[in-house]
Amino acid sequence: MKIVHIADTHLGLSAFNRVDPDTGMNLREQLIYDNFLAAVDRIIGMRPDALIHAGDLFHQVKPKTRAYTTALDALCRLQDAGIPVLVVAGNHSMAKTRYTASPFEVLERGGYRTGDFYVAHHNRYRRVELGDAVFHLIPNMLQPEGYRAAFEGIEFSSGTNVLITHGLASILSDRRLHTVAEHELDATIISDRFDYIALGHYHGQVQVADNAWYSGSLEYCNYGEITETKGGLAVDLATGDVQTIDLPHTPMLSLGRINCDGLSAREVVDSVLTAIDDTGKAASRAICQITLDGIRRETLRALDQKALSDARSRMLDLKLRVIATDDVSQIFYEESLVGVDYIAEFERFVEREHLAPGEEEYVKRAGTTVLRKVIARHKEGESAAE
């Protein structure tokens, strides 16, 4: 049996405050939907015996309407192609209490023909037999001990056994994502009794045991993932062969490192613009990062923010990764905090949290009011010091 393993598609994720002129939707969100459907079409062309999704199909437990319709579209395409789909709930899309509706109930009960769709959610283990293989589905659990209880209840087949689960393998414990309901998987669960273990949650594509792999996320979800491989895995359960699959995604590009020692603010900005121009069309609709190495704080404060903003508008986003010569620590924010529009940054943060519409407007309104007062007081303090 040949399967495809993907995970962490995060349908509904939005960022960067860019709007698609055709749909009026957040451009980052729109690209994720489009790339996901293109990835599904590419997988269908491979004709696997099953598609495994190891969690975080959605970015939130109450997905946006477009996230639902995109998932339903993908499932119908896969069913028309005769490819069974097996999914576990991840920590982003799990119901946090037994009384909260799971987003997967909509996919199970409404609109999708459920013939070849198997999902485990609400902290319940599920066993699925397909051909000569048995798939053991353990969703993200409310408590870490839930994994152990599910594992101990597994009835192994004498044939092929595949585990699908979502969590952080203990070997990667130093790479926590610090997200809600992130649990470390007991090392004994990564058992050699399984022919293959399909893992989700960690966004890098990595092998953590002879038989256990993270497929990684389809998309770059933050700048910390810039060096990671994105895509999926093609797995031959008969031979144990695992191959990386390149699937459609929005590119994240490093535009290099600028040695800022001795450069003026104007020269730093000119170097940034040159790096962008040298990249050419590849930077269009890409997520880009450039490192300013050895820049002084006063130079950083003097950078032409309008020129940088104009440059940023030519791509999906541009991060300035700053290593200041007069500060031993690095700045890991999506942009330098010096000269940043704090109001806009706060609004971007709130939008990434995907609150309910009424709550989002309230948090934005209350938060920006406080920020404006703090900024005004800070400026008054600077003026008094002068």
Contacts in CASP RR format, 6 or more apart in sequence:
PFRMAT RR
TARGET T0000
AUTHOR 0000-0000-0000
METHOD contacts of the structure
MODEL  1
MKIVHIADTHLGLSAFNRVDPDTGMNLREQLIYDNFLAAVDRIIGMRPDA
LIHAGDLFHQVKPKTRAYTTALDALCRLQDAGIPVLVVAGNHSMAKTRYT
ASPFEVLERGGYRTGDFYVAHHNRYRRVELGDAVFHLIPNMLQPEGYRAA
FEGIEFSSGTNVLITHGLASILSDRRLHTVAEHELDATIISDRFDYIALG
HYHGQVQVADNAWYSGSLEYCNYGEITETKGGLAVDLATGDVQTIDLPHT
PMLSLGRINCDGLSAREVVDSVLTAIDDTGKAASRAICQITLDGIRRETL
RALDQKALSDARSRMLDLKLRVIATDDVSQIFYEESLVGVDYIAEFERFV
EREHLAPGEEEYVKRAGTTVLRKVIARHKEGESAAE
1 49 0 8 1.000
1 50 0 8 1.000
1 130 0 8 1.000
1 131 0 8 1.000
1 132 0 8 1.000
1 133 0 8 1.000
1 160 0 8 1.000
1 237 0 8 1.000
1 238 0 8 1.000
2 48 0 8 1.000
2 49 0 8 1.000
2 234 0 8 1.000
2 235 0 8 1.000
2 236 0 8 1.000
2 237 0 8 1.000
3 48 0 8 1.000
3 49 0 8 1.000
3 50 0 8 1.000
3 51 0 8 1.000
3 52 0 8 1.000
3 162 0 8 1.000
3 196 0 8 1.000
3 234 0 8 1.000
3 235 0 8 1.000
3 237 0 8 1.000
4 43 0 8 1.000
4 46 0 8 1.000
4 48 0 8 1.000
4 50 0 8 1.000
4 51 0 8 1.000
4 52 0 8 1.000
4 232 0 8 1.000
4 233 0 8 1.000
4 234 0 8 1.000
4 235 0 8 1.000
4 245 0 8 1.000
5 52 0 8 1.000
5 54 0 8 1.000
5 198 0 8 1.000
5 213 0 8 1.000
5 215 0 8 1.000
5 232 0 8 1.000
5 233 0 8 1.000
5 234 0 8 1.000
5 235 0 8 1.000
6 39 0 8 1.000
6 43 0 8 1.000
6 51 0 8 1.000
6 52 0 8 1.000
6 53 0 8 1.000
6 54 0 8 1.000
6 215 0 8 1.000
6 216 0 8 1.000
6 218 0 8 1.000
6 231 0 8 1.000
6 232 0 8 1.000
6 233 0 8 1.000
6 247 0 8 1.000
7 53 0 8 1.000
7 54 0 8 1.000
7 55 0 8 1.000
7 56 0 8 1.000
7 166 0 8 1.000
7 198 0 8 1.000
7 199 0 8 1.000
7 200 0 8 1.000
7 201 0 8 1.000
7 214 0 8 1.000
7 215 0 8 1.000
7 216 0 8 1.000
7 217 0 8 1.000
8 54 0 8 1.000
8 55 0 8 1.000
8 56 0 8 1.000
8 200 0 8 1.000
8 201 0 8 1.000
8 203 0 8 1.000
8 215 0 8 1.000
8 216 0 8 1.000
8 217 0 8 1.000
8 218 0 8 1.000
8 221 0 8 1.000
9 32 0 8 1.000
9 36 0 8 1.000
9 53 0 8 1.000
9 56 0 8 1.000
9 57 0 8 1.000
9 217 0 8 1.000
9 218 0 8 1.000
9 219 0 8 1.000
10 32 0 8 1.000
10 56 0 8 1.000
10 58 0 8 1.000
10 59 0 8 1.000
10 92 0 8 1.000
10 217 0 8 1.000
10 219 0 8 1.000
10 221 0 8 1.000
11 32 0 8 1.000
11 33 0 8 1.000
11 36 0 8 1.000
11 57 0 8 1.000
11 58 0 8 1.000
11 59 0 8 1.000
11 63 0 8 1.000
11 67 0 8 1.000
11 70 0 8 1.000
11 71 0 8 1.000
12 29 0 8 1.000
12 32 0 8 1.000
12 33 0 8 1.000
12 58 0 8 1.000
12 59 0 8 1.000
12 60 0 8 1.000
12 63 0 8 1.000
12 64 0 8 1.000
12 66 0 8 1.000
12 67 0 8 1.000
12 354 0 8 1.000
13 28 0 8 1.000
13 29 0 8 1.000
13 32 0 8 1.000
13 59 0 8 1.000
13 219 0 8 1.000
13 221 0 8 1.000
13 352 0 8 1.000
14 26 0 8 1.000
14 28 0 8 1.000
14 29 0 8 1.000
14 351 0 8 1.000
14 352 0 8 1.000
14 354 0 8 1.000
15 26 0 8 1.000
15 28 0 8 1.000
15 29 0 8 1.000
15 317 0 8 1.000
15 348 0 8 1.000
15 351 0 8 1.000
15 352 0 8 1.000
16 26 0 8 1.000
16 27 0 8 1.000
16 28 0 8 1.000
16 287 0 8 1.000
16 316 0 8 1.000
16 317 0 8 1.000
16 348 0 8 1.000
17 26 0 8 1.000
17 344 0 8 1.000
17 347 0 8 1.000
17 348 0 8 1.000
17 351 0 8 1.000
18 26 0 8 1.000
18 27 0 8 1.000
18 28 0 8 1.000
18 316 0 8 1.000
18 317 0 8 1.000
19 25 0 8 1.000
19 26 0 8 1.000
19 27 0 8 1.000
20 26 0 8 1.000
20 27 0 8 1.000
20 30 0 8 1.000
23 30 0 8 1.000
25 66 0 8 1.000
26 351 0 8 1.000
27 285 0 8 1.000
27 316 0 8 1.000
28 250 0 8 1.000
28 316 0 8 1.000
28 317 0 8 1.000
29 64 0 8 1.000
29 66 0 8 1.000
31 250 0 8 1.000
31 285 0 8 1.000
31 316 0 8 1.000
32 219 0 8 1.000
32 250 0 8 1.000
33 66 0 8 1.000
33 67 0 8 1.000
33 70 0 8 1.000
34 248 0 8 1.000
35 218 0 8 1.000
35 219 0 8 1.000
35 247 0 8 1.000
35 248 0 8 1.000
35 249 0 8 1.000
35 250 0 8 1.000
36 70 0 8 1.000
36 74 0 8 1.000
36 218 0 8 1.000
37 70 0 8 1.000
37 73 0 8 1.000
37 74 0 8 1.000
37 77 0 8 1.000
38 247 0 8 1.000
38 248 0 8 1.000
39 218 0 8 1.000
39 231 0 8 1.000
39 247 0 8 1.000
39 248 0 8 1.000
39 249 0 8 1.000
40 74 0 8 1.000
40 77 0 8 1.000
40 78 0 8 1.000
41 77 0 8 1.000
42 245 0 8 1.000
42 247 0 8 1.000
42 248 0 8 1.000
43 51 0 8 1.000
43 78 0 8 1.000
43 83 0 8 1.000
43 245 0 8 1.000
43 247 0 8 1.000
44 77 0 8 1.000
44 78 0 8 1.000
44 81 0 8 1.000
44 83 0 8 1.000
45 81 0 8 1.000
46 234 0 8 1.000
46 245 0 8 1.000
47 81 0 8 1.000
47 83 0 8 1.000
48 83 0 8 1.000
48 234 0 8 1.000
49 83 0 8 1.000
49 84 0 8 1.000
49 130 0 8 1.000
50 83 0 8 1.000
50 84 0 8 1.000
50 85 0 8 1.000
50 86 0 8 1.000
50 130 0 8 1.000
50 135 0 8 1.000
51 78 0 8 1.000
51 83 0 8 1.000
51 84 0 8 1.000
51 85 0 8 1.000
51 86 0 8 1.000
52 86 0 8 1.000
52 87 0 8 1.000
52 135 0 8 1.000
52 162 0 8 1.000
52 164 0 8 1.000
52 198 0 8 1.000
53 85 0 8 1.000
53 86 0 8 1.000
53 87 0 8 1.000
53 88 0 8 1.000
54 88 0 8 1.000
54 164 0 8 1.000
54 165 0 8 1.000
54 166 0 8 1.000
54 198 0 8 1.000
54 199 0 8 1.000
54 200 0 8 1.000
54 201 0 8 1.000
54 214 0 8 1.000
54 215 0 8 1.000
55 87 0 8 1.000
55 88 0 8 1.000
55 89 0 8 1.000
55 90 0 8 1.000
55 93 0 8 1.000
55 139 0 8 1.000
55 140 0 8 1.000
55 166 0 8 1.000
55 200 0 8 1.000
55 201 0 8 1.000
56 90 0 8 1.000
56 91 0 8 1.000
56 92 0 8 1.000
56 93 0 8 1.000
56 166 0 8 1.000
56 200 0 8 1.000
56 201 0 8 1.000
56 217 0 8 1.000
57 71 0 8 1.000
57 87 0 8 1.000
57 90 0 8 1.000
57 93 0 8 1.000
58 67 0 8 1.000
58 71 0 8 1.000
58 92 0 8 1.000
58 93 0 8 1.000
58 103 0 8 1.000
59 67 0 8 1.000
59 92 0 8 1.000
59 93 0 8 1.000
59 354 0 8 1.000
60 92 0 8 1.000
60 93 0 8 1.000
60 354 0 8 1.000
61 92 0 8 1.000
61 93 0 8 1.000
61 94 0 8 1.000
61 95 0 8 1.000
61 96 0 8 1.000
61 100 0 8 1.000
61 102 0 8 1.000
61 103 0 8 1.000
62 103 0 8 1.000
62 356 0 8 1.000
63 71 0 8 1.000
63 93 0 8 1.000
63 103 0 8 1.000
64 354 0 8 1.000
68 103 0 8 1.000
68 106 0 8 1.000
68 107 0 8 1.000
71 107 0 8 1.000
72 107 0 8 1.000
72 111 0 8 1.000
72 112 0 8 1.000
75 85 0 8 1.000
75 107 0 8 1.000
75 112 0 8 1.000
75 117 0 8 1.000
76 112 0 8 1.000
76 113 0 8 1.000
78 85 0 8 1.000
78 116 0 8 1.000
79 85 0 8 1.000
79 112 0 8 1.000
79 113 0 8 1.000
79 115 0 8 1.000
79 116 0 8 1.000
79 117 0 8 1.000
82 116 0 8 1.000
83 116 0 8 1.000
84 116 0 8 1.000
84 117 0 8 1.000
84 118 0 8 1.000
84 130 0 8 1.000
85 116 0 8 1.000
85 117 0 8 1.000
85 118 0 8 1.000
86 118 0 8 1.000
86 119 0 8 1.000
86 128 0 8 1.000
86 135 0 8 1.000
86 137 0 8 1.000
86 164 0 8 1.000
87 104 0 8 1.000
87 117 0 8 1.000
87 118 0 8 1.000
87 119 0 8 1.000
87 120 0 8 1.000
87 137 0 8 1.000
88 119 0 8 1.000
88 120 0 8 1.000
88 121 0 8 1.000
88 137 0 8 1.000
88 138 0 8 1.000
88 139 0 8 1.000
88 140 0 8 1.000
88 164 0 8 1.000
88 165 0 8 1.000
88 166 0 8 1.000
89 95 0 8 1.000
89 102 0 8 1.000
89 104 0 8 1.000
89 119 0 8 1.000
89 120 0 8 1.000
89 121 0 8 1.000
89 122 0 8 1.000
89 139 0 8 1.000
89 140 0 8 1.000
89 166 0 8 1.000
90 139 0 8 1.000
90 140 0 8 1.000
90 166 0 8 1.000
90 167 0 8 1.000
90 200 0 8 1.000
90 201 0 8 1.000
91 140 0 8 1.000
91 166 0 8 1.000
91 167 0 8 1.000
91 179 0 8 1.000
91 180 0 8 1.000
91 181 0 8 1.000
91 182 0 8 1.000
91 183 0 8 1.000
91 201 0 8 1.000
92 179 0 8 1.000
92 180 0 8 1.000
93 102 0 8 1.000
93 103 0 8 1.000
93 104 0 8 1.000
94 102 0 8 1.000
94 121 0 8 1.000
94 123 0 8 1.000
94 139 0 8 1.000
94 140 0 8 1.000
94 142 0 8 1.000
94 181 0 8 1.000
95 101 0 8 1.000
95 102 0 8 1.000
95 121 0 8 1.000
95 122 0 8 1.000
96 142 0 8 1.000
96 180 0 8 1.000
96 181 0 8 1.000
97 142 0 8 1.000
98 122 0 8 1.000
98 123 0 8 1.000
102 121 0 8 1.000
102 122 0 8 1.000
104 119 0 8 1.000
104 121 0 8 1.000
105 121 0 8 1.000
107 117 0 8 1.000
107 119 0 8 1.000
108 114 0 8 1.000
108 117 0 8 1.000
108 119 0 8 1.000
118 126 0 8 1.000
118 128 0 8 1.000
118 135 0 8 1.000
118 137 0 8 1.000
119 126 0 8 1.000
119 137 0 8 1.000
120 126 0 8 1.000
120 137 0 8 1.000
120 138 0 8 1.000
120 139 0 8 1.000
120 164 0 8 1.000
121 139 0 8 1.000
122 139 0 8 1.000
123 139 0 8 1.000
123 141 0 8 1.000
123 142 0 8 1.000
123 146 0 8 1.000
124 139 0 8 1.000
125 136 0 8 1.000
125 137 0 8 1.000
125 138 0 8 1.000
125 150 0 8 1.000
125 153 0 8 1.000
125 154 0 8 1.000
126 136 0 8 1.000
126 137 0 8 1.000
127 134 0 8 1.000
127 135 0 8 1.000
127 136 0 8 1.000
127 137 0 8 1.000
127 154 0 8 1.000
127 155 0 8 1.000
128 134 0 8 1.000
128 135 0 8 1.000
128 137 0 8 1.000
129 135 0 8 1.000
129 157 0 8 1.000
132 159 0 8 1.000
132 160 0 8 1.000
133 157 0 8 1.000
133 159 0 8 1.000
133 160 0 8 1.000
133 161 0 8 1.000
133 162 0 8 1.000
133 195 0 8 1.000
133 237 0 8 1.000
134 156 0 8 1.000
134 157 0 8 1.000
134 159 0 8 1.000
134 160 0 8 1.000
134 161 0 8 1.000
134 162 0 8 1.000
135 162 0 8 1.000
135 163 0 8 1.000
135 164 0 8 1.000
136 154 0 8 1.000
136 161 0 8 1.000
136 162 0 8 1.000
136 163 0 8 1.000
136 164 0 8 1.000
136 194 0 8 1.000
137 164 0 8 1.000
137 165 0 8 1.000
138 147 0 8 1.000
138 150 0 8 1.000
138 151 0 8 1.000
138 163 0 8 1.000
138 164 0 8 1.000
138 165 0 8 1.000
138 166 0 8 1.000
139 165 0 8 1.000
139 166 0 8 1.000
140 166 0 8 1.000
140 167 0 8 1.000
140 181 0 8 1.000
140 183 0 8 1.000
140 201 0 8 1.000
141 147 0 8 1.000
141 150 0 8 1.000
141 183 0 8 1.000
142 181 0 8 1.000
143 183 0 8 1.000
144 183 0 8 1.000
144 184 0 8 1.000
144 186 0 8 1.000
147 165 0 8 1.000
147 183 0 8 1.000
147 185 0 8 1.000
147 186 0 8 1.000
147 189 0 8 1.000
148 186 0 8 1.000
148 189 0 8 1.000
151 186 0 8 1.000
151 188 0 8 1.000
151 189 0 8 1.000
151 191 0 8 1.000
156 193 0 8 1.000
160 195 0 8 1.000
160 237 0 8 1.000
161 193 0 8 1.000
161 194 0 8 1.000
161 195 0 8 1.000
162 194 0 8 1.000
162 195 0 8 1.000
162 196 0 8 1.000
162 197 0 8 1.000
162 198 0 8 1.000
162 237 0 8 1.000
163 189 0 8 1.000
163 191 0 8 1.000
163 194 0 8 1.000
163 196 0 8 1.000
163 197 0 8 1.000
163 198 0 8 1.000
164 197 0 8 1.000
164 198 0 8 1.000
165 185 0 8 1.000
165 189 0 8 1.000
165 197 0 8 1.000
165 198 0 8 1.000
165 199 0 8 1.000
165 200 0 8 1.000
166 199 0 8 1.000
166 200 0 8 1.000
166 201 0 8 1.000
167 182 0 8 1.000
167 183 0 8 1.000
167 184 0 8 1.000
167 185 0 8 1.000
167 199 0 8 1.000
167 200 0 8 1.000
167 201 0 8 1.000
167 202 0 8 1.000
168 175 0 8 1.000
168 176 0 8 1.000
168 177 0 8 1.000
168 182 0 8 1.000
168 183 0 8 1.000
168 184 0 8 1.000
168 185 0 8 1.000
168 201 0 8 1.000
168 202 0 8 1.000
169 184 0 8 1.000
169 185 0 8 1.000
169 187 0 8 1.000
169 190 0 8 1.000
169 199 0 8 1.000
169 202 0 8 1.000
169 208 0 8 1.000
169 209 0 8 1.000
169 212 0 8 1.000
169 214 0 8 1.000
170 184 0 8 1.000
170 185 0 8 1.000
170 186 0 8 1.000
170 187 0 8 1.000
171 187 0 8 1.000
171 208 0 8 1.000
171 209 0 8 1.000
172 202 0 8 1.000
172 206 0 8 1.000
172 208 0 8 1.000
173 184 0 8 1.000
175 202 0 8 1.000
176 182 0 8 1.000
177 201 0 8 1.000
177 202 0 8 1.000
177 203 0 8 1.000
182 201 0 8 1.000
185 199 0 8 1.000
190 197 0 8 1.000
190 208 0 8 1.000
190 209 0 8 1.000
190 212 0 8 1.000
191 197 0 8 1.000
192 209 0 8 1.000
192 210 0 8 1.000
192 211 0 8 1.000
194 211 0 8 1.000
194 212 0 8 1.000
195 211 0 8 1.000
195 237 0 8 1.000
195 240 0 8 1.000
196 211 0 8 1.000
196 212 0 8 1.000
196 213 0 8 1.000
196 235 0 8 1.000
196 237 0 8 1.000
196 240 0 8 1.000
196 242 0 8 1.000
197 209 0 8 1.000
197 211 0 8 1.000
197 212 0 8 1.000
197 213 0 8 1.000
198 213 0 8 1.000
198 215 0 8 1.000
198 235 0 8 1.000
199 208 0 8 1.000
199 212 0 8 1.000
199 213 0 8 1.000
199 214 0 8 1.000
199 215 0 8 1.000
200 214 0 8 1.000
200 215 0 8 1.000
200 216 0 8 1.000
201 214 0 8 1.000
202 214 0 8 1.000
202 216 0 8 1.000
203 216 0 8 1.000
203 217 0 8 1.000
203 221 0 8 1.000
203 225 0 8 1.000
203 228 0 8 1.000
204 214 0 8 1.000
204 216 0 8 1.000
204 217 0 8 1.000
204 225 0 8 1.000
204 228 0 8 1.000
204 229 0 8 1.000
204 230 0 8 1.000
205 213 0 8 1.000
205 214 0 8 1.000
205 215 0 8 1.000
205 216 0 8 1.000
205 228 0 8 1.000
205 229 0 8 1.000
205 230 0 8 1.000
205 231 0 8 1.000
205 232 0 8 1.000
205 233 0 8 1.000
205 244 0 8 1.000
206 213 0 8 1.000
206 214 0 8 1.000
206 216 0 8 1.000
207 213 0 8 1.000
207 214 0 8 1.000
207 242 0 8 1.000
208 214 0 8 1.000
211 240 0 8 1.000
213 233 0 8 1.000
213 235 0 8 1.000
213 242 0 8 1.000
215 231 0 8 1.000
215 232 0 8 1.000
215 233 0 8 1.000
216 228 0 8 1.000
216 229 0 8 1.000
216 230 0 8 1.000
216 231 0 8 1.000
216 232 0 8 1.000
217 225 0 8 1.000
217 230 0 8 1.000
218 230 0 8 1.000
218 231 0 8 1.000
218 232 0 8 1.000
218 247 0 8 1.000
218 249 0 8 1.000
219 230 0 8 1.000
219 249 0 8 1.000
219 250 0 8 1.000
220 226 0 8 1.000
220 228 0 8 1.000
220 230 0 8 1.000
220 249 0 8 1.000
220 250 0 8 1.000
220 251 0 8 1.000
220 252 0 8 1.000
220 287 0 8 1.000
223 252 0 8 1.000
223 287 0 8 1.000
223 289 0 8 1.000
223 319 0 8 1.000
223 321 0 8 1.000
223 332 0 8 1.000
223 334 0 8 1.000
225 252 0 8 1.000
226 252 0 8 1.000
226 254 0 8 1.000
226 289 0 8 1.000
229 244 0 8 1.000
230 247 0 8 1.000
230 249 0 8 1.000
231 244 0 8 1.000
231 245 0 8 1.000
231 246 0 8 1.000
231 247 0 8 1.000
231 249 0 8 1.000
232 244 0 8 1.000
232 245 0 8 1.000
232 247 0 8 1.000
233 242 0 8 1.000
233 243 0 8 1.000
233 244 0 8 1.000
233 245 0 8 1.000
234 242 0 8 1.000
234 243 0 8 1.000
234 244 0 8 1.000
234 245 0 8 1.000
235 241 0 8 1.000
235 242 0 8 1.000
235 243 0 8 1.000
236 242 0 8 1.000
250 285 0 8 1.000
250 286 0 8 1.000
250 287 0 8 1.000
250 316 0 8 1.000
251 282 0 8 1.000
251 286 0 8 1.000
251 287 0 8 1.000
252 286 0 8 1.000
252 287 0 8 1.000
252 288 0 8 1.000
252 289 0 8 1.000
253 279 0 8 1.000
253 282 0 8 1.000
253 283 0 8 1.000
253 286 0 8 1.000
253 287 0 8 1.000
253 288 0 8 1.000
253 289 0 8 1.000
254 288 0 8 1.000
254 289 0 8 1.000
254 290 0 8 1.000
254 291 0 8 1.000
255 275 0 8 1.000
255 276 0 8 1.000
255 279 0 8 1.000
255 283 0 8 1.000
255 288 0 8 1.000
255 289 0 8 1.000
255 290 0 8 1.000
256 275 0 8 1.000
256 290 0 8 1.000
256 291 0 8 1.000
257 290 0 8 1.000
257 291 0 8 1.000
257 293 0 8 1.000
258 268 0 8 1.000
258 271 0 8 1.000
258 272 0 8 1.000
258 275 0 8 1.000
258 290 0 8 1.000
258 291 0 8 1.000
258 292 0 8 1.000
258 293 0 8 1.000
259 293 0 8 1.000
259 294 0 8 1.000
260 268 0 8 1.000
260 292 0 8 1.000
260 293 0 8 1.000
260 294 0 8 1.000
260 295 0 8 1.000
260 296 0 8 1.000
260 299 0 8 1.000
260 325 0 8 1.000
261 294 0 8 1.000
261 325 0 8 1.000
263 271 0 8 1.000
263 295 0 8 1.000
263 299 0 8 1.000
264 299 0 8 1.000
265 299 0 8 1.000
265 300 0 8 1.000
265 302 0 8 1.000
265 303 0 8 1.000
265 304 0 8 1.000
266 304 0 8 1.000
268 292 0 8 1.000
268 295 0 8 1.000
268 299 0 8 1.000
268 303 0 8 1.000
269 303 0 8 1.000
269 304 0 8 1.000
269 307 0 8 1.000
269 308 0 8 1.000
272 290 0 8 1.000
272 292 0 8 1.000
272 308 0 8 1.000
272 311 0 8 1.000
272 320 0 8 1.000
273 307 0 8 1.000
273 311 0 8 1.000
275 290 0 8 1.000
276 283 0 8 1.000
276 288 0 8 1.000
276 290 0 8 1.000
276 311 0 8 1.000
276 314 0 8 1.000
276 315 0 8 1.000
276 318 0 8 1.000
279 288 0 8 1.000
283 314 0 8 1.000
283 315 0 8 1.000
284 314 0 8 1.000
284 315 0 8 1.000
285 315 0 8 1.000
285 316 0 8 1.000
286 315 0 8 1.000
286 316 0 8 1.000
287 315 0 8 1.000
287 316 0 8 1.000
287 317 0 8 1.000
287 319 0 8 1.000
288 315 0 8 1.000
288 316 0 8 1.000
288 317 0 8 1.000
288 318 0 8 1.000
288 319 0 8 1.000
289 318 0 8 1.000
289 319 0 8 1.000
289 320 0 8 1.000
289 321 0 8 1.000
290 318 0 8 1.000
290 319 0 8 1.000
290 320 0 8 1.000
290 321 0 8 1.000
291 321 0 8 1.000
291 322 0 8 1.000
291 323 0 8 1.000
292 300 0 8 1.000
292 320 0 8 1.000
292 321 0 8 1.000
292 322 0 8 1.000
292 323 0 8 1.000
292 336 0 8 1.000
293 323 0 8 1.000
294 323 0 8 1.000
294 324 0 8 1.000
294 325 0 8 1.000
295 322 0 8 1.000
295 323 0 8 1.000
295 324 0 8 1.000
295 325 0 8 1.000
296 324 0 8 1.000
296 325 0 8 1.000
296 326 0 8 1.000
297 324 0 8 1.000
297 326 0 8 1.000
297 327 0 8 1.000
297 338 0 8 1.000
300 322 0 8 1.000
300 324 0 8 1.000
300 336 0 8 1.000
300 338 0 8 1.000
301 338 0 8 1.000
301 339 0 8 1.000
303 336 0 8 1.000
303 338 0 8 1.000
303 339 0 8 1.000
305 339 0 8 1.000
308 318 0 8 1.000
308 320 0 8 1.000
311 318 0 8 1.000
312 318 0 8 1.000
317 334 0 8 1.000
318 335 0 8 1.000
319 334 0 8 1.000
319 335 0 8 1.000
320 335 0 8 1.000
320 336 0 8 1.000
321 330 0 8 1.000
321 331 0 8 1.000
321 332 0 8 1.000
322 330 0 8 1.000
322 331 0 8 1.000
322 336 0 8 1.000
323 330 0 8 1.000
323 331 0 8 1.000
324 331 0 8 1.000
331 337 0 8 1.000
335 345 0 8 1.000
342 371 0 8 1.000
342 375 0 8 1.000
343 368 0 8 1.000
343 371 0 8 1.000
343 372 0 8 1.000
346 364 0 8 1.000
346 367 0 8 1.000
346 368 0 8 1.000
346 371 0 8 1.000
347 364 0 8 1.000
347 368 0 8 1.000
350 360 0 8 1.000
350 363 0 8 1.000
350 364 0 8 1.000
351 360 0 8 1.000
353 360 0 8 1.000
355 363 0 8 1.000
END
